Every structure is written in C-alpha cells, then in structure tokens.
Amino acid sequence: MSITGIKGMNDILPGDVETWQHLEEQARRVFGAFGYREIRVPVVEKTELFCRSIGETTDIVEKEMYTFSDKGGTSMTLRPEGTAPVIRAFIQHKMYAQDPVSKLYYIGPMFRHERPQKGRYRQFHQIGAEVIGVDDPKIDAQVLAMLSHYFITTNIPDVTLQINSLGCPECRPGYRESLITFLEQYLSALCADCQRRYTSNPLRVLDCKVPGCKEATQAAPAMLDSLCMGCDTHFNQVKEHLNTLLIDYTVNPRMVRGLDYYTKTTFEMVTGSLGAQNAVAAGGRYDGLISDLGGPELSGIGFAIGLERLALMLGEQSIDPPRPELFIATLGEAATKAGFAMLTHLQRQGILVEMEYTGKSLKAQLRRADKLKTRRVLILGEDELARGVAQLRHMDESLQEEVNLEGLEVRLLSKIHGENEILGA
Ligand code: HAM
C-alpha cells in the first residue's frame, strides 16, 4: 500500500502554490513599506514557552498541542502559533538593546491538533506581524491599517474588521468575577466544557459555539462596560484613529480570544464566505507577555493571517502558471544537442524556456508547446542547422519566420526583455 500524508496536513501543489506565492509576496511588499522586517524562528520550542504564554487553560494548551519528548527527555512542542516564539527570540537576543521599537513579521507553518474541516487544519500557515515597544493607541490603528491594506491589495473580498477591548490586569479580574457570578445562574444550561471552565477561563464561555451556551450568555456582562479609565481611554483613541484613517470596523463586545496573553485592543477580520471558520486574521495587544516571559516591561501588539483561509477565498481567481517565452523543438541528434545548449544558456539568463528531453516526434513536441501556452517555438532541424537557420513560430500572432542562428540568442533576449519592460513584468 502506498504511503499517504497525515490527516489535516496538506500538500500545496503547483497551480495552487502560485496563489500562496502571491499572498506571501504581497505581505513582504506591504509590511516592508510599513517598516517591518522578517524574523525566522524554529518550528519547535520548549513546551513551557507555550504553556506560559498562551495559557494553561486554553483549548490550544489543553488539547491541541503536538508535544513530545526528544531523546534527551526535554518536552518539546511544534509551535501552535508564532507570537510566543518571536517574543522568546526578541528577549533571548536582547533585540530591545538595538532599537527601542521592533517591527517584525514571519511566514510559516503552525500546528494544532484540531478536528480538520474546511478552513481548519492540523498544519496550517500564518503570516504574522508583531510590534514591540509602543503602547500608544496610534500603533493599534496603524497595525489595523496595514492589515486592511493587505486585504485590499490581495483582492480578498468580503472581510470586515471587528474590534474589542479585553482590559488589563487592573480591570479584568473584577469583570471576571462578575462574569462568574452571572454564569453561576445558568450553569445547568451550559455544555460540559463550559461547566468545567466557567471558573478557570470564564471568558471562553462567551465564545462557545454550542447553542445552549450562546443563549444562556446572551445577557452576560461585557468587558467593555468594566474597563478601567486607562483601557477605556486607550480604546476610544484607537477608534478615533481608525476613523481618521477611514478604516471601517464594528465593535464586537462579545469577542474573546483563544489565547490568554491579550490585553486591551483585540480584533478579528471575519468573512461570510468560509462557514464556521470565519476568522481570516486575528490579533491584539499583549502588554504583559514580554515581562511574563522574562523580558523587559515592554508592550506588544500583532496579528496573524491564516493563509489557507485566504487561499480558499481566492480559489476562484486562480493564477495561471507563467508562460514559457520559448519552446525549442528539434529534429535529429545534432539539432537536439544544439537546442539543449541554447535552452540552458537562455535559462541562465533568467528566461523561461522549455523543450522535450526525450526524443519525441515534432508533432508531439508542438503539442506540448501548445499545452504550455508558450509564446514562441523555435524549430531546429538537421538541414536548417547545417544552413545556420531555424524556424521561429510566434504563437499569439500565428506567424512563422526563418531566422539566422547567428546572434539569435542575443536578439531573442533583447526582444523578450523589451516586451517584459513594456508589460511591466
Ligand atoms: P489565532 O486567532 O489563534 O491567533 O490565529 C490567527 C489566524 O490563524 C486565525 O484567524 C485563522 O485564520 C488562522 N488559524 C488558526 N488556527 C487555524 C487552523 N487550525 N487551520 C487554519 N487556520 C487557522 C494567533 O495565532 C496569534 N498568535 C495572533 C497574534 C499575533 N496575536 C498577536 N500577534
């Protein structure tokens, strides 16, 4: 029996990969213009890092981590998200000593043992961004401006920004208590999970998808009504800046996040087109995380975009594979040798050129050239080679001309470069 891949972990094949490259390239371009630099961290970290940052009572840490002991007995975990590893690296390399403000982005796979379904996988990919060292609400708005701009430039349709504030260590404990008191009245109506977690992580009950829990918590108090002065002012200023930057948003007072490190501003980009997995990006502020992990008292804010979900949304607008500039069709051994040398030479000049590697009939070679939607075909036969000429067929114009082999590569190169310049390629 042949070996198949692991459930919930997908191959991204040519045809789809172009969409991914487009999404990644746009991220590098947009984030670069906003002053972010790339950081690459390992896919495996010590388990403790995620327990301490994401929170022991979250679904991720309780149920979803790929954790194992390595040969030395150290407990390791495939990263379920990127923020904790980035902050770990930031502290370890004392990046704060080089610059008081760090703007970082990362692209890569994350791992969560969730039940796979459309838009939810066990290996998935995120494009994430983090700003460390700025607590001004302007940066919250700017992070959201960058995220919104990214969605516009990648032509992702139908996404809306929802924002909320989850308070801080000053105001959240009081809110937490009032929420627990509220939930106690409806305990019997809650699902088994929520009955278990209503004291350890009561905010998660507000996010439960079970209809009974949704109904029971309809009149639950909202964090927004319990914000301390500092958090309230911060949230109002974020909204003002968003208005100034003309960024549409709705306030969703019931939004809670599945990771415990958040403080103050939290947000999600949601879509109506992906069913239950409606968050295409999410993030927020995490002002206590850096010091909790042993670093200086610095604030942080960031987000992560789910690449699979974006690719699903772009699925209809699939991107065509690049067209070869030239296909070299040959007849006879000497012509094949000469054609092969020309192929490699042009490829070294950065030009996409194709040929058949095994001896096929001219008809079969032309069929393949057609299939690849090549722009031109160079037909090279023994007799023509001896005369120093070849046939050049321009596929889009259905034209064929006899060309001199002498200096042909140079003429082709300047023509292709010239055309690409005009097309802006
Ligand atoms: P998160 O909400 O857990 O946040 O994930 C962010 C995004 O990753 C989600 O909105 C979704 O698009 C995608 N995602 C999450 N789980 C899956 C899955 N199983 N399959 C497919 N896509 C998924 C974080 O990870 C935070 N680190 C974001 C952040 C950065 N907050 C501050 N900085």
Residues whose N, C-alpha, C, O or C-beta is under 5 A from the ligand:
A	BS01	HAM	E81 G82 T83 R112 E114 G119 R120 Y121 F124 A129 A279 V280 A281 A282 G283 G284 I301 G302 F303 A304 I305 G306 E308 R309
